């Protein structure tokens, strides 16, 4: 599943001092965080296709653009896109431009 930050409602929190866009909730995702990473894929690079058998992985793209494989579907990704990779789904990322593709990842372990 892919969603762009522009499509997620903004909430005000902490006495109306903070704008928030909620990406993941406990109710939606049962599990513990295994890793959280800031990553940079250099121009023309590709992550090898792989899968995680122990939980889901989430990607938030911060800079650049490219293509991402989730299961059998390739999709365009870029700044503001948030992608959910289900448990056991093969996934990969290609950087198709002459600039870095920068993203955050969060991987969970299912209970």
Number of C-alpha atoms within 10 A of each C-alpha: 10 16 15 15 17 10 10 12 9 13 11 11 10 8 6 8 8 10 11 13 13 11 13 10 8 8 6 7 12 14 15 13 14 14 11 14 11 13 15 17 18 16 16 14 16 16 12 11 14 12 19 17 13 15 22 23 24 19 22 24 24 18 17 20 22 23 15 21 18 21 15 9 9 14 14 14 26 19 17 17 20 21 21 19 21 18 17 15 19 18 21 17 21 22 23 18 14 12 15 19 26 19 22 15 17 16 22 20 17 15 8
